[in-house]
Amino acid sequence: MADVDYATLKKGGFMRQVQKDQFSLRLKVIGGQVTAEHLRKIGEVAKKYGKGYIHLTSRQGVEIPFISLKDIEDVKKELASGGVSIGVCGPRVRTVTACQGSAICPSGAIETTTLAEELDARYFGRELPHKFKIGITGCRNNCLKAEENDLGIKGGIAPEWNKQECTGCGVCEAVCPVNAIKVDKDASALTFTAAGCVYCGKCVKSCPANAWQGKNGYFLSFGGMFGNEIKEGLHLLPLLFDKEQVFKAVDATVTFYQNNAKGGERLGRTLIRLGAEGLKKDVEEAVK
């Protein structure tokens, strides 16, 4: 149909398929969580208007394939009646992904679900020079692969050793993945190389005497990509301990990207073209 505005449909989550007048509909999912009620409604719509199945994307998205052009408005109304929101495509802030974080996972260093919801409320769908992805992972295990995102957030724990409580058992040395801790049981001494620490928090979580305590925080990475071009996000800030600092850093990043990127250019390409010093300066200033 010549009068179909495909660009607007794509912006609203309806992506053209190879089949004529058929669309795969992207739904809005925040932090990978979908309620049972929403799942029920999605299933009903997929059965009534699609082919009875949904597709789970690599970024925790839910898509309903084979929506006919003639049914688009009815699909919108039916999903809305069940409280299901439609996602976005194109040059704008996409779905915020997240693992289950410290509320569920024993390894989690930060709470991720509320953070994903707050970031979604601030940025989802914002028009930008190109797509912009935010991913949150609760700990250094990095299940969500934070550095693949335009802006990644990863939980970390800054450890602190209390000599008076230490029994010299050596558990912390055994669990440290980077050999930053050495325990001399004969001399009842412990050496901690802070410069080598990756803030995984395993020493804190494993210590039977509570001699290791930790302060939980957020690592941010900037300009990651994983597609036609693969680029690991850059770490431009130290571990942040205040969530408001995270929001300020994201604000500064989005503003920098909006002001400096060319149309169709991902943040990672902007940083390659201009260098990262400008963004580093902006985010450092923002979190002071």
N, C-alpha and C positions, 0 to 999 in steps of 0.2 A: 504494500500500500504506500503510495507516494507521499501521503500526508502524515505518515507516522513519524513522530519525533523520537527517534531511537536514542538520541543523546540524553533527552530528559528521562526516558525509561531506564536507561543505564544508570543515570544519577540516582534514580529511585530504587535501584536494586534489581531491575529486570535486565538480565544479560541475554543477548541474542544467541540462540543455538544455531547449529548448521542446518537444522530443519526449518523450513519456511514458517514464519509467524509463530515460532515456538521460543519460549524464554525459560531460562533457569533463574528462579527468584532467590536472591540472597536475603536471609533474615538477619535481624540484629540479635547478636548474642554478646553479653558482657562477661568477660572473664571465664568463658567456657561453661557458664551455668545456665541451665534451662529448667524451668519448673515442670512438674508432672502435668499440670494443667495446660501449659503452653505446648508441651509435647503432644498431648492429646489433640489439641486444635490443629497443630501442624500436620499430624497424621491424617486428620479428617480432610484437610484441604488437599493434601497430597493424593489422597484416594479419590476425592471428588473431581479435582481439576487437573491433576498430574497423572502419573502412572503408578501411584501407590507406593512410592519409595522416596526417600530423601537422600541427599549427598552430604556427608560430613567433610568439610574442607580441611586443609592442612593447618589453618589458623583458627580452629575451633568454631568455624562457621557452619550454619545449616542452610542448605539450598534445596529448593523444590524444583526439579526439572520438569520440562514439558508442560509449562503453563501456556495456554493458547492466547494469542493477542486479544481475541474477542472476550476472554474471561478475566482480563487483568483487573478491571474495576471491581468485579464481583469478588475476586480473590482478596483484594485490598480490604474490602468491607468485612469479609468473613474473618480474616486474620485479626482485624482491629476489634471485632466483637469478642474475640478470645484474649485480647490484651497482647497479641503478638505484634511486635514492631518489625518493620522492613529495614534492611541494611542499606548500605551505599556502595557505589563503585566510583571509579574515576579519580580525578585529582582532588582528594580531600582526605581528612583524617578517617581512617578505617576502624574496624572493630578492635577494641582493646582486649588483648589476650592475657590470660593469667593461669598459673597453676593453682593448686588449692592452698598453698602457703601454710603458715604456722597454725591456722585454725584446724587443719586436718593432718598435715604431714609432720612427722617427728623431726625431719631435717629442716623444716621451715624456720627462717630467721625473721621474716616479716609477714604481716597479714596482707593478703593480696586481693581478696574479693572486694572489700570496701574501697581500696585504693583504685582498683579497676573501675568501679562504679563512679568514683569521684572524677577520675580522668575522663571517663566517657561523658559525664555531665558537662565537663568543661570544654571538651574538644571534638567530640564525635560529629562528623559531617562537615567540619569547618573547611571552607574552600582554601586550597593551597596550590602551589605551582605543579605538584604531582602528588601521587598517593603518599600517605604518611602513616606508618605503622608503629604502634606502641605495644610492647610486650613486657610482661612482668613475670619474673621467676623468683620463687621464695628463698632460694639459697644457692650456694655455689655449685650444687649439682647441675643447675642450669637446664632443667627439663624443658623450659620454654625457649631456650637458645636466645637469650636477651640480645646478644650482639648482632643478630641477624636483622634486627628491627631498626627503623630510622631513629627511634629512641627506645632503649632498653633499660629496664630497672631490675636489679638483682639484689636480693637480701644478703647481708653480711653481718658478721659479729666480730667486733674488736675485742680481743681477749686481754685479760689482766690477771696476773698470777699473784696469789697471796701466799708468801713463803711460810707464814705461821701455820697455815692450814694444811700445807703439803705433807704427805706421808712418803713421798719419793717412790711411789708404786710403779711409775713408768708408763701408765696407761696413756697419758697425753702424748708421750713420744711415739708410742705404738700407733696411735690413730692419726697423727699429723701427716697429711699427704705430701708435704713439701719439706719435711725434715727440719722444720724451724725450731723444734724443741729437742733438747738433749738432756737426759737425766743421768747423773752420776750417782748411783745408789750407794757406792762405797763412801763417797764424800758428802752424801746427803745434799747435793747441789743440783740446780737446774739452770740451764742456759736457754733463753728464748731470743731468737733472732727476729726482731720485729720487722725488719726490712724484708724478710723472706715470707712473712705471713700472708696468706691469701684470704684471711677472715672467714674461713669456712665454719668456725665455731665448734669443730669436733672435740677440741680439748675441753671446752666449756661444758658441752653436753655429756662427755664421757667421764669426767673426773668424779670418782666415788667420794672424795673428801670435800668437794665444792671449793677446792683451792683455786680453781679457775673461774672467774666471773667474766661476763661479757656485756657489751653495749651493742644493741642491735641497730642496724642502719641500712642505708640504701646506696648501692653502686649504680651509677648511670653510665650508659654508653650512647654514643652519638654517631649517626650516619651509617648504620649497618645496612647491607643489602644482600638478598639471596634470590637471584633470578637470572636474568640475562648476564648480569654482572654480579660477582660475589665480592663483598667487602665486609670485613669485620668492623663493628662499631668501635669508636675511639673512647678511651677513658680519659676524660678531661678534668674530672673533679675527684677529690678524695671521698671516702665514705661519709655520707651525710646522715645525721642522726635525727633530723627534724623533718617530718613529712611536709611541712610548709615550705621548707627549702626545696624539696622535690618539685612542688608545684611552681615555685619561682623559676627553677631551672628549666622546666618544660615550657613555661611562658616565654622565657628568653630564647629558647631554641626555636619555637614556632615563629616568634617575631623575626629572628635572624633569618630563618628559612624564607619567610614571606618577603622580606626586604631584599634578599640577595640571590635567590635562585632564579634561574631562567625558567620559562614555561617548559614543562615536560622534563624537568631535571630533578632527580631525587636529591635529598640532602647529602648523601654520600658523595655524589658527583659534584655538588656545590663545594664541598670541603676539599675535594681533590683539585678543583679549579682554583679556588681562592686560598687554600690552606686552612688549617683549623684554628689558627691563632685568634681570628676575629670572634669566632664562636666561643672559644675558651675564655676570652676576656669577658664576653657578655655573661656567660653562665657563672663565672667566678664572681663578678660584680653582683649578680642577682642573688646569690646565696650568702652574701656577707652578713 
